[in-house]
Amino acid sequence: MAGVLDTSARLLRLLSLLQTRRDWAGADLARRLGVAPRTLRRDVGRLRELGYPVHSTPGAAGGYRLGAGAELPPLLLDDEEAVAVALGLRTAANGTVTGIEETSLQALAKLEQVLPARLRTRVGTLQAHTVRINRAGPTVDADVLTHVTAACRDREQLRFGYTTYDGETAQRRAEPHSLVSVGHRWYLVAWDVERRDWRTFRADRIRLRTPNGPRFAPREPPAPDVAAWLHDRLAHGMWPIEGRFLLHAPAERMAGRTQGVVEPAGPDRCVLTLRGDDPHLMAVVVAFLDVDFEVIEPVELKDHLQALGRRLLSSRI
């Protein structure tokens, strides 16, 4: 019985490894599982008997890949469950439930890797004809997210058209590292091949070109915590204007009400730092916090606030 349990656990471990990367060298898989190449070949055969489409390439440098089969592999989900889960994951990846977007996208990439074509068609049809009230702002197609996630996983270079903030479009080549969800937007962190530097790209401005480019060797990321690096870059490095305000309210009351940085300045005061490219929009954000405040810097923000106040006072109600 112990031997059967060990084999079953090893098969599950093998299946999990095959789902995390597009291609595995046989030697790497055997080493990760702690088994001989002969045992690995036998385990792959067992997975095939269970219906999992494990493809192999012969030769000394041969390897394995988990592909999509004619039928959904057993021990996972039936057709109806698979369609329901795929739709739910696409919805969650688009930010319907805060905090699970990235996990949902990773799970969706795994599921769609083995989803039969007939079920992919059903998912696409249901998605296209389902109407829901979207949040304000730009949206990104779930297919773009799953394609980029797969390229990150498989270490394949991406080729895409990218629309900049001012509306200009340029062709880019990049080595994708990860997708990060910030607020209601997705950002790709990638090594820009032409500019030879780490860059960030808003996913809703990416127009993918296929096929992908060549494989690449992984680079050291720009920071150990990529999400924190991106947050700092968005907060400090990508916007030309920094506005600082003294809010007449405690920091714990104001935390989370804006995308800015809130720092305590006493028991009933805090400093709000905003970054952006539109001083008028900054004035609107601060004005509608519904607390008394003072402009710390730059002084030009006072002009925008006064203009906003005059416009509101002169409006007819």
KENUNU-868912 format. One record per residue (C-alpha): residue in three letters; x, z, y; chain. Coordinates in Angstrom, 1 decimal. Example, Ala and Ser with C-alpha at 12.3 -4.5 7.8 and 13.67 -1.06 7.14 Angstrom:
BEGIN
@r->ALA&px->12.3&pz->7.8&py->-4.5&c->A
@r->SER&px->13.7&pz->7.1&py->-1.1&c->A
END
This chain:
BEGIN
@r->MET&px->0.0&pz->0.0&py->0.0&c->A
@r->ALA&px->2.8&pz->0.8&py->2.4&c->A
@r->GLY&px->4.4&pz->-2.6&py->1.9&c->A
@r->VAL&px->1.0&pz->-4.3&py->2.6&c->A
@r->LEU&px->0.6&pz->-2.3&py->5.8&c->A
@r->ASP&px->4.2&pz->-3.1&py->6.9&c->A
@r->THR&px->3.6&pz->-6.8&py->6.3&c->A
@r->SER&px->0.3&pz->-6.7&py->8.3&c->A
@r->ALA&px->1.9&pz->-4.9&py->11.2&c->A
@r->ARG&px->4.7&pz->-7.4&py->11.2&c->A
@r->LEU&px->2.3&pz->-10.3&py->11.2&c->A
@r->LEU&px->0.5&pz->-8.9&py->14.2&c->A
@r->ARG&px->3.8&pz->-8.4&py->15.9&c->A
@r->LEU&px->4.8&pz->-12.0&py->15.1&c->A
@r->LEU&px->1.5&pz->-13.3&py->16.5&c->A
@r->SER&px->1.9&pz->-11.3&py->19.7&c->A
@r->LEU&px->5.4&pz->-12.7&py->20.2&c->A
@r->LEU&px->4.2&pz->-16.2&py->19.6&c->A
@r->GLN&px->1.6&pz->-15.7&py->22.3&c->A
@r->THR&px->4.0&pz->-14.5&py->25.0&c->A
@r->ARG&px->6.2&pz->-17.6&py->25.0&c->A
@r->ARG&px->5.6&pz->-21.3&py->24.4&c->A
@r->ASP&px->8.7&pz->-21.9&py->22.2&c->A
@r->TRP&px->10.7&pz->-19.5&py->20.1&c->A
@r->ALA&px->13.9&pz->-20.2&py->18.3&c->A
@r->GLY&px->13.7&pz->-19.1&py->14.6&c->A
@r->ALA&px->16.8&pz->-16.9&py->14.9&c->A
@r->ASP&px->15.4&pz->-15.1&py->18.0&c->A
@r->LEU&px->12.1&pz->-14.4&py->16.3&c->A
@r->ALA&px->13.8&pz->-13.1&py->13.1&c->A
@r->ARG&px->16.0&pz->-10.8&py->15.2&c->A
@r->ARG&px->13.1&pz->-9.4&py->17.2&c->A
@r->LEU&px->11.2&pz->-8.7&py->14.0&c->A
@r->GLY&px->14.2&pz->-7.3&py->12.2&c->A
@r->VAL&px->13.8&pz->-9.6&py->9.2&c->A
@r->ALA&px->15.7&pz->-12.4&py->7.4&c->A
@r->PRO&px->15.0&pz->-16.0&py->8.3&c->A
@r->ARG&px->13.4&pz->-16.4&py->4.8&c->A
@r->THR&px->11.0&pz->-13.5&py->5.5&c->A
@r->LEU&px->10.1&pz->-15.1&py->8.8&c->A
@r->ARG&px->9.2&pz->-18.4&py->7.2&c->A
@r->ARG&px->7.1&pz->-16.6&py->4.7&c->A
@r->ASP&px->5.2&pz->-14.7&py->7.5&c->A
@r->VAL&px->4.7&pz->-17.9&py->9.4&c->A
@r->GLY&px->3.2&pz->-19.4&py->6.3&c->A
@r->ARG&px->0.8&pz->-16.4&py->6.0&c->A
@r->LEU&px->-0.3&pz->-17.0&py->9.6&c->A
@r->ARG&px->-1.0&pz->-20.6&py->8.9&c->A
@r->GLU&px->-3.1&pz->-19.6&py->5.8&c->A
@r->LEU&px->-5.2&pz->-17.4&py->8.1&c->A
@r->GLY&px->-5.8&pz->-20.3&py->10.4&c->A
@r->TYR&px->-3.3&pz->-19.8&py->13.2&c->A
@r->PRO&px->-1.8&pz->-23.2&py->14.2&c->A
@r->VAL&px->1.9&pz->-22.3&py->14.2&c->A
@r->HIS&px->4.0&pz->-25.5&py->14.7&c->A
@r->SER&px->7.7&pz->-25.7&py->13.7&c->A
@r->THR&px->10.6&pz->-28.0&py->14.4&c->A
@r->PRO&px->13.2&pz->-28.5&py->11.7&c->A
@r->GLY&px->17.0&pz->-28.3&py->11.8&c->A
@r->ALA&px->19.6&pz->-25.6&py->12.7&c->A
@r->ALA&px->18.1&pz->-25.2&py->16.2&c->A
@r->GLY&px->14.5&pz->-25.3&py->15.0&c->A
@r->GLY&px->11.8&pz->-23.0&py->16.2&c->A
@r->TYR&px->8.1&pz->-22.1&py->16.3&c->A
@r->ARG&px->5.2&pz->-22.6&py->18.7&c->A
@r->LEU&px->1.6&pz->-21.3&py->18.6&c->A
@r->GLY&px->-0.6&pz->-24.3&py->19.4&c->A
@r->ALA&px->-4.3&pz->-25.0&py->19.8&c->A
@r->GLY&px->-6.1&pz->-25.9&py->16.6&c->A
@r->ALA&px->-9.3&pz->-27.6&py->15.6&c->A
@r->GLU&px->-10.9&pz->-24.2&py->15.0&c->A
@r->LEU&px->-10.5&pz->-20.9&py->16.9&c->A
@r->PRO&px->-8.1&pz->-18.8&py->14.8&c->A
@r->PRO&px->-9.8&pz->-16.0&py->12.8&c->A
@r->LEU&px->-9.3&pz->-12.3&py->13.5&c->A
@r->LEU&px->-9.7&pz->-12.9&py->17.2&c->A
@r->LEU&px->-13.1&pz->-14.0&py->18.6&c->A
@r->ASP&px->-16.0&pz->-16.2&py->17.5&c->A
@r->ASP&px->-17.0&pz->-19.2&py->19.7&c->A
@r->GLU&px->-19.6&pz->-17.4&py->21.8&c->A
@r->GLU&px->-17.3&pz->-14.4&py->22.4&c->A
@r->ALA&px->-14.4&pz->-16.7&py->23.3&c->A
@r->VAL&px->-16.5&pz->-18.5&py->25.9&c->A
@r->ALA&px->-17.8&pz->-15.2&py->27.3&c->A
@r->VAL&px->-14.3&pz->-13.7&py->27.5&c->A
@r->ALA&px->-12.8&pz->-16.8&py->29.1&c->A
@r->LEU&px->-15.5&pz->-16.9&py->31.8&c->A
@r->GLY&px->-15.2&pz->-13.2&py->32.4&c->A
@r->LEU&px->-11.4&pz->-13.4&py->32.8&c->A
@r->ARG&px->-11.7&pz->-16.4&py->35.2&c->A
@r->THR&px->-14.1&pz->-14.4&py->37.3&c->A
@r->ALA&px->-11.9&pz->-11.3&py->37.3&c->A
@r->ALA&px->-8.8&pz->-13.4&py->38.1&c->A
@r->ASN&px->-10.5&pz->-14.6&py->41.2&c->A
@r->GLY&px->-10.7&pz->-11.1&py->42.5&c->A
@r->THR&px->-14.2&pz->-9.9&py->41.6&c->A
@r->VAL&px->-12.9&pz->-6.6&py->40.3&c->A
@r->THR&px->-10.1&pz->-5.1&py->42.4&c->A
@r->GLY&px->-6.9&pz->-4.2&py->40.6&c->A
@r->ILE&px->-7.2&pz->-6.3&py->37.4&c->A
@r->GLU&px->-6.6&pz->-9.8&py->38.7&c->A
@r->GLU&px->-3.0&pz->-10.2&py->37.3&c->A
@r->THR&px->-3.9&pz->-8.6&py->33.9&c->A
@r->SER&px->-6.9&pz->-10.9&py->33.7&c->A
@r->LEU&px->-4.8&pz->-13.9&py->34.5&c->A
@r->GLN&px->-2.2&pz->-13.0&py->31.8&c->A
@r->ALA&px->-5.0&pz->-12.6&py->29.2&c->A
@r->LEU&px->-6.6&pz->-15.8&py->30.3&c->A
@r->ALA&px->-3.4&pz->-17.7&py->29.9&c->A
@r->LYS&px->-3.0&pz->-16.4&py->26.3&c->A
@r->LEU&px->-6.6&pz->-17.2&py->25.4&c->A
@r->GLU&px->-6.6&pz->-20.8&py->26.8&c->A
@r->GLN&px->-3.3&pz->-21.5&py->24.9&c->A
@r->VAL&px->-5.2&pz->-21.4&py->21.6&c->A
@r->LEU&px->-8.7&pz->-22.3&py->22.8&c->A
@r->PRO&px->-10.0&pz->-25.4&py->21.0&c->A
@r->ALA&px->-10.8&pz->-28.4&py->23.2&c->A
@r->ARG&px->-14.6&pz->-28.2&py->22.5&c->A
@r->LEU&px->-14.6&pz->-24.6&py->23.8&c->A
@r->ARG&px->-12.5&pz->-25.5&py->26.9&c->A
@r->THR&px->-15.2&pz->-28.1&py->27.7&c->A
@r->ARG&px->-17.9&pz->-25.5&py->27.4&c->A
@r->VAL&px->-16.0&pz->-23.0&py->29.6&c->A
@r->GLY&px->-15.4&pz->-25.7&py->32.3&c->A
@r->THR&px->-19.1&pz->-26.8&py->32.2&c->A
@r->LEU&px->-20.4&pz->-23.3&py->32.6&c->A
@r->GLN&px->-17.9&pz->-22.5&py->35.4&c->A
@r->ALA&px->-18.9&pz->-25.7&py->37.3&c->A
@r->HIS&px->-22.6&pz->-25.0&py->37.1&c->A
@r->THR&px->-22.6&pz->-21.3&py->37.8&c->A
@r->VAL&px->-23.3&pz->-20.3&py->41.4&c->A
@r->ARG&px->-22.2&pz->-17.0&py->42.8&c->A
@r->ILE&px->-21.7&pz->-15.7&py->46.3&c->A
@r->ASN&px->-18.0&pz->-16.0&py->47.2&c->A
@r->ARG&px->-16.1&pz->-13.8&py->49.5&c->A
@r->ALA&px->-15.0&pz->-15.3&py->52.8&c->A
@r->GLY&px->-11.6&pz->-17.1&py->52.9&c->A
@r->PRO&px->-9.8&pz->-19.6&py->50.8&c->A
@r->THR&px->-10.2&pz->-19.8&py->47.1&c->A
@r->VAL&px->-7.9&pz->-21.0&py->44.3&c->A
@r->ASP&px->-9.0&pz->-22.8&py->41.2&c->A
@r->ALA&px->-8.5&pz->-20.7&py->38.0&c->A
@r->ASP&px->-6.9&pz->-23.8&py->36.3&c->A
@r->VAL&px->-4.1&pz->-23.7&py->38.9&c->A
@r->LEU&px->-3.5&pz->-20.0&py->38.3&c->A
@r->THR&px->-3.3&pz->-20.4&py->34.5&c->A
@r->HIS&px->-1.1&pz->-23.5&py->34.8&c->A
@r->VAL&px->1.3&pz->-21.7&py->37.1&c->A
@r->THR&px->1.2&pz->-18.6&py->34.8&c->A
@r->ALA&px->2.1&pz->-20.7&py->31.8&c->A
@r->ALA&px->5.0&pz->-22.3&py->33.7&c->A
@r->CYS&px->6.3&pz->-18.8&py->34.6&c->A
@r->ARG&px->6.1&pz->-17.8&py->30.9&c->A
@r->ASP&px->7.7&pz->-21.0&py->29.6&c->A
@r->ARG&px->10.3&pz->-21.2&py->32.3&c->A
@r->GLU&px->9.3&pz->-24.7&py->33.3&c->A
@r->GLN&px->10.0&pz->-26.1&py->36.8&c->A
@r->LEU&px->6.9&pz->-26.8&py->38.9&c->A
@r->ARG&px->6.4&pz->-29.8&py->41.1&c->A
@r->PHE&px->3.7&pz->-29.6&py->43.7&c->A
@r->GLY&px->2.5&pz->-30.6&py->47.1&c->A
@r->TYR&px->2.3&pz->-27.6&py->49.5&c->A
@r->THR&px->0.3&pz->-27.4&py->52.7&c->A
@r->THR&px->2.0&pz->-25.2&py->55.3&c->A
@r->TYR&px->0.2&pz->-23.0&py->57.9&c->A
@r->ASP&px->0.2&pz->-25.8&py->60.5&c->A
@r->GLY&px->-1.4&pz->-28.3&py->58.1&c->A
@r->GLU&px->1.6&pz->-30.3&py->57.1&c->A
@r->THR&px->2.1&pz->-31.2&py->53.4&c->A
@r->ALA&px->5.5&pz->-31.5&py->51.7&c->A
@r->GLN&px->6.6&pz->-32.0&py->48.1&c->A
@r->ARG&px->8.3&pz->-29.0&py->46.6&c->A
@r->ARG&px->10.2&pz->-28.2&py->43.4&c->A
@r->ALA&px->10.5&pz->-24.6&py->42.3&c->A
@r->GLU&px->11.4&pz->-22.4&py->39.4&c->A
@r->PRO&px->8.4&pz->-20.0&py->39.1&c->A
@r->HIS&px->9.0&pz->-16.3&py->38.5&c->A
@r->SER&px->5.6&pz->-14.6&py->38.9&c->A
@r->LEU&px->2.2&pz->-14.7&py->40.5&c->A
@r->VAL&px->1.2&pz->-11.7&py->42.6&c->A
@r->SER&px->-2.2&pz->-10.8&py->43.8&c->A
@r->VAL&px->-2.2&pz->-9.3&py->47.4&c->A
@r->GLY&px->-5.6&pz->-8.5&py->48.9&c->A
@r->HIS&px->-7.8&pz->-11.5&py->48.1&c->A
@r->ARG&px->-5.0&pz->-14.0&py->47.8&c->A
@r->TRP&px->-2.6&pz->-15.1&py->45.1&c->A
@r->TYR&px->1.1&pz->-15.8&py->45.9&c->A
@r->LEU&px->3.7&pz->-17.6&py->43.8&c->A
@r->VAL&px->7.2&pz->-16.1&py->43.9&c->A
@r->ALA&px->9.6&pz->-18.8&py->43.0&c->A
@r->TRP&px->13.2&pz->-20.1&py->43.5&c->A
@r->ASP&px->13.0&pz->-23.2&py->45.8&c->A
@r->VAL&px->15.3&pz->-25.8&py->44.2&c->A
@r->GLU&px->16.0&pz->-27.8&py->47.4&c->A
@r->ARG&px->16.3&pz->-24.8&py->49.7&c->A
@r->ARG&px->18.2&pz->-22.8&py->47.1&c->A
@r->ASP&px->16.4&pz->-19.5&py->48.0&c->A
@r->TRP&px->13.6&pz->-17.3&py->46.9&c->A
@r->ARG&px->10.3&pz->-18.4&py->48.6&c->A
@r->THR&px->6.6&pz->-17.4&py->48.5&c->A
@r->PHE&px->3.8&pz->-19.9&py->48.2&c->A
@r->ARG&px->0.1&pz->-19.3&py->48.7&c->A
@r->ALA&px->-1.6&pz->-20.5&py->45.5&c->A
@r->ASP&px->-4.6&pz->-21.9&py->47.3&c->A
@r->ARG&px->-2.3&pz->-24.3&py->49.2&c->A
@r->ILE&px->-0.6&pz->-25.6&py->46.0&c->A
@r->ARG&px->-1.6&pz->-29.0&py->44.6&c->A
@r->LEU&px->0.1&pz->-29.3&py->41.3&c->A
@r->ARG&px->1.8&pz->-32.5&py->40.0&c->A
@r->THR&px->2.1&pz->-33.1&py->36.3&c->A
@r->PRO&px->3.9&pz->-33.0&py->34.1&c->A
@r->ASN&px->6.1&pz->-30.0&py->34.8&c->A
@r->GLY&px->9.8&pz->-30.4&py->35.4&c->A
@r->PRO&px->12.6&pz->-29.4&py->33.1&c->A
@r->ARG&px->13.2&pz->-25.9&py->31.6&c->A
@r->PHE&px->15.4&pz->-23.6&py->33.5&c->A
@r->ALA&px->17.5&pz->-20.5&py->32.8&c->A
@r->PRO&px->15.9&pz->-17.3&py->34.3&c->A
@r->ARG&px->17.5&pz->-16.0&py->37.5&c->A
@r->GLU&px->17.8&pz->-12.4&py->38.8&c->A
@r->PRO&px->14.6&pz->-11.8&py->40.8&c->A
@r->PRO&px->14.9&pz->-11.2&py->44.6&c->A
@r->ALA&px->14.2&pz->-7.4&py->43.9&c->A
@r->PRO&px->13.6&pz->-5.2&py->40.9&c->A
@r->ASP&px->10.0&pz->-4.7&py->42.1&c->A
@r->VAL&px->8.8&pz->-8.2&py->43.0&c->A
@r->ALA&px->5.3&pz->-7.0&py->44.1&c->A
@r->ALA&px->6.9&pz->-4.5&py->46.6&c->A
@r->TRP&px->9.3&pz->-7.2&py->47.8&c->A
@r->LEU&px->6.4&pz->-9.6&py->48.5&c->A
@r->HIS&px->4.4&pz->-6.9&py->50.2&c->A
@r->ASP&px->7.4&pz->-6.1&py->52.5&c->A
@r->ARG&px->7.9&pz->-9.8&py->53.2&c->A
@r->LEU&px->4.3&pz->-10.4&py->54.1&c->A
@r->ALA&px->4.2&pz->-7.3&py->56.3&c->A
@r->HIS&px->7.5&pz->-7.8&py->58.1&c->A
@r->GLY&px->9.3&pz->-11.1&py->57.4&c->A
@r->MET&px->6.7&pz->-13.9&py->57.7&c->A
@r->TRP&px->4.9&pz->-13.2&py->61.0&c->A
@r->PRO&px->6.3&pz->-13.5&py->64.5&c->A
@r->ILE&px->4.3&pz->-10.8&py->66.3&c->A
@r->GLU&px->4.4&pz->-7.1&py->65.6&c->A
@r->GLY&px->1.8&pz->-4.9&py->67.3&c->A
@r->ARG&px->1.9&pz->-1.1&py->67.3&c->A
@r->PHE&px->-1.1&pz->1.1&py->68.3&c->A
@r->LEU&px->-1.6&pz->4.9&py->68.5&c->A
@r->LEU&px->-4.9&pz->5.6&py->66.9&c->A
@r->HIS&px->-6.8&pz->8.8&py->67.9&c->A
@r->ALA&px->-7.7&pz->9.6&py->64.3&c->A
@r->PRO&px->-5.9&pz->11.2&py->61.3&c->A
@r->ALA&px->-3.9&pz->8.9&py->59.0&c->A
@r->GLU&px->-6.0&pz->9.7&py->55.9&c->A
@r->ARG&px->-9.1&pz->8.5&py->57.7&c->A
@r->MET&px->-7.6&pz->5.1&py->58.7&c->A
@r->ALA&px->-5.6&pz->4.4&py->55.5&c->A
@r->GLY&px->-7.1&pz->1.4&py->53.7&c->A
@r->ARG&px->-9.3&pz->0.2&py->56.6&c->A
@r->THR&px->-6.8&pz->-2.6&py->57.6&c->A
@r->GLN&px->-4.0&pz->-4.6&py->56.1&c->A
@r->GLY&px->-1.6&pz->-2.9&py->58.5&c->A
@r->VAL&px->0.8&pz->0.0&py->57.9&c->A
@r->VAL&px->-0.6&pz->3.5&py->58.9&c->A
@r->GLU&px->1.8&pz->6.3&py->59.6&c->A
@r->PRO&px->0.9&pz->9.9&py->60.6&c->A
@r->ALA&px->1.7&pz->11.0&py->64.1&c->A
@r->GLY&px->0.2&pz->14.5&py->64.1&c->A
@r->PRO&px->-2.9&pz->16.1&py->62.6&c->A
@r->ASP&px->-5.3&pz->13.9&py->64.4&c->A
@r->ARG&px->-3.2&pz->10.9&py->65.4&c->A
@r->CYS&px->-1.6&pz->8.0&py->63.5&c->A
@r->VAL&px->0.4&pz->4.8&py->64.3&c->A
@r->LEU&px->-0.9&pz->1.5&py->63.1&c->A
@r->THR&px->1.5&pz->-1.4&py->62.8&c->A
@r->LEU&px->0.1&pz->-4.9&py->62.5&c->A
@r->ARG&px->1.9&pz->-8.2&py->62.0&c->A
@r->GLY&px->0.5&pz->-11.7&py->62.5&c->A
@r->ASP&px->0.7&pz->-14.9&py->64.6&c->A
@r->ASP&px->-2.4&pz->-14.3&py->66.8&c->A
@r->PRO&px->-2.4&pz->-11.5&py->69.4&c->A
@r->HIS&px->-6.1&pz->-12.0&py->70.1&c->A
@r->LEU&px->-6.9&pz->-11.5&py->66.4&c->A
@r->MET&px->-4.9&pz->-8.2&py->66.5&c->A
@r->ALA&px->-7.0&pz->-7.1&py->69.5&c->A
@r->VAL&px->-10.2&pz->-7.8&py->67.6&c->A
@r->VAL&px->-9.0&pz->-5.9&py->64.5&c->A
@r->VAL&px->-8.1&pz->-2.8&py->66.5&c->A
@r->ALA&px->-11.1&pz->-2.9&py->68.6&c->A
@r->PHE&px->-13.5&pz->-2.9&py->65.7&c->A
@r->LEU&px->-11.8&pz->0.1&py->64.0&c->A
@r->ASP&px->-14.3&pz->2.2&py->66.1&c->A
@r->VAL&px->-11.7&pz->4.8&py->67.2&c->A
@r->ASP&px->-10.0&pz->5.4&py->70.5&c->A
@r->PHE&px->-6.5&pz->4.0&py->70.7&c->A
@r->GLU&px->-3.5&pz->3.2&py->72.9&c->A
@r->VAL&px->-1.2&pz->0.1&py->72.8&c->A
@r->ILE&px->2.4&pz->1.1&py->72.1&c->A
@r->GLU&px->3.9&pz->-2.4&py->72.0&c->A
@r->PRO&px->4.0&pz->-5.1&py->73.1&c->A
@r->VAL&px->2.3&pz->-4.6&py->76.4&c->A
@r->GLU&px->0.9&pz->-8.1&py->76.4&c->A
@r->LEU&px->-1.6&pz->-7.0&py->73.8&c->A
@r->LYS&px->-3.4&pz->-5.0&py->76.6&c->A
@r->ASP&px->-4.2&pz->-8.4&py->78.3&c->A
@r->HIS&px->-5.9&pz->-9.6&py->75.1&c->A
@r->LEU&px->-7.8&pz->-6.4&py->74.7&c->A
@r->GLN&px->-9.0&pz->-6.5&py->78.3&c->A
@r->ALA&px->-10.1&pz->-10.1&py->77.9&c->A
@r->LEU&px->-12.0&pz->-9.2&py->74.7&c->A
@r->GLY&px->-13.7&pz->-6.3&py->76.5&c->A
@r->ARG&px->-14.8&pz->-8.5&py->79.4&c->A
@r->ARG&px->-16.2&pz->-11.1&py->77.0&c->A
@r->LEU&px->-18.2&pz->-8.5&py->75.1&c->A
@r->LEU&px->-19.6&pz->-7.0&py->78.3&c->A
@r->SER&px->-20.7&pz->-10.4&py->79.6&c->A
@r->SER&px->-22.4&pz->-11.4&py->76.4&c->A
@r->ARG&px->-26.2&pz->-11.5&py->76.5&c->A
@r->ILE&px->-27.9&pz->-9.3&py->74.0&c->A
END
